[in-house]
Amino acid sequence: MNPEIRRSIGRFFSRKELIPLWLLLGFLAITFVYPSNNESSYLEFISKYGRLLLVPVLAGILVVPENRSLVGKGFLGGMAVVLVLSYAIWLGVDPSYFGAKATDMYAIPSNPTVFKSHITHNFFLVVAIYLWIVAFKESTNQSSKLLYAGLTLVALGNLFGMIDGRTGWLVFMVIPLYLGYQKLGFKGCVIAGLAFVVLLVAAYFLIDNVHDRFSTTWLEIQQVLQDKPQQGTSIGERVMYLTASWSAFLEAPLIGYGLGGVQGAVQPFTSAAGWPTFYNPHNQFLMLMLQGGLLALILYAWFFGLAVYRSSQVTWTSHYILPVLLIYFVGNLLNSFHFDFAESVGFVLVYSAFLGSTK
C-alpha cells in the first residue's frame, strides 16, 4: 500500500466527523448486555453496522481524486449494464443467459429487475440518474452530452415505466428539488416540486406502470383509513411497522432494547393486533430508536448531519456527495439501509468519498 495512503488512513480515524460514529458504534456494541437482547439477532446487526468501520480505511484511499473518479465511473458503468439487461428482460430475453433467475416478482418482463430487488434497483438508479445529469451539465463534448442525455432518459423510462415499487419515485424527488434549489434557491425548489407533480399526474394517465402503482397506493390508503391495514401490502405493512415500533419505543425511549431486542420489543404489540412480528421496521431511524433509544438517534443525527453540513460547504462535495446523502436520508425513512447489504456498502463508499475529499 502507498505509504501516503497508509498515513492518511491513520489520520482519518481521528477525524472529528467520525466522533459521533465511534460513540454510536461503541454504545450499540455494549447493548449486548441488555436483558432484552437476542444474541443471534445482535450478532447479525453488529456485523451490519460494523461495515461503517471501513469508512476511515476507504477515506484514506479515496483521498486521491483519481480513485474517487474510478469508483464513480465503476458505479455508473455497472448501472449502465443493469439498464441494458433490464431492457433485455423487458423485451423477453431469458435472464438465465446472464445469470439471473426469474421468479414471480423478479427478472420478468413485468418487473425487469436485475441482480437485486426492485427497491435496490430503483434506489441506485436514482443515484445514477443524478450523476448522469451532472455529467451532462459539466461535459463540453457534444458526443458525451448525447450519451449522458440518452442514459438519463433510458433510466427514467426504466424507473417509472418498468420497475415495481414506489420507493424509487419518492427518492427521485430529491433530484428536481435539489437542482431547483441550486438554480433559484427556495423558489426554484418550489417550482421544481410543482413541475414534478404535474409530470407525475401526466404519467398517471399515460404510463400503465404509474397508473397501476397509484391505484394500488390509493386502495392501500383506503384500507389504512378504515383502520384495516392489510398484510401483504406495502403501505399496510409499513403502518404496522410504524404503529408497533412507536408503541415499543415509548416503553423504553432513552436507551432502547439493544441491537438484538427489536423483535421481542414489538412482539406484544404485533400479537395484540394480530400481526406477524418483525425485527426490521423498514425505517432506519425507527430501527435505531428501538435498538438504542433517543441516544442512538441523536448520535446518528450528529454523524449524518455533520456530513450534510460540511459537504454543502465545498463545491465538489455539494455536487457529488450532498445530493446522494439526501437521497439516502429519504431512503432511510422508507427502509433500513444500514441493514440492507448493497445500500449499506454504497453509503460507506459515499461517506468515505466525502471524508477523503474534505480537510
ABEGO torsion letter per residue (X at the ends): XBAAAAAAAAAAAABAAAAAAAAAAAAAAAAAABAABBAAAAAAAAAAAAAAAAAAAAAAAAABAAAAAAAAAAAAAAAAAAAAAAAAAAAGBBAAAAGBBBBAABGBAABBBBGBBAAAAAAAAAAAAAAAAAAAAABABAAAAAAAAAAAAAAAAAAAAABBEAAAAAAAAAAAAAAAAAAAEAAAAAAAAAAAAAAAAAAAAABAAAAAAAAAAAAAAAAAAAGBBBBGBAAAAAAAAAAAAAAAAAABAAAEAEAAAAAAAAAAAAAAAGBBBBABAGBAAAAAAAAAEAAAAAAAAAAAAAAAAAAAABAAAAAAAAAAAAAAAAAAAABBAAABAAAAAAAAAAAAAAAAABX
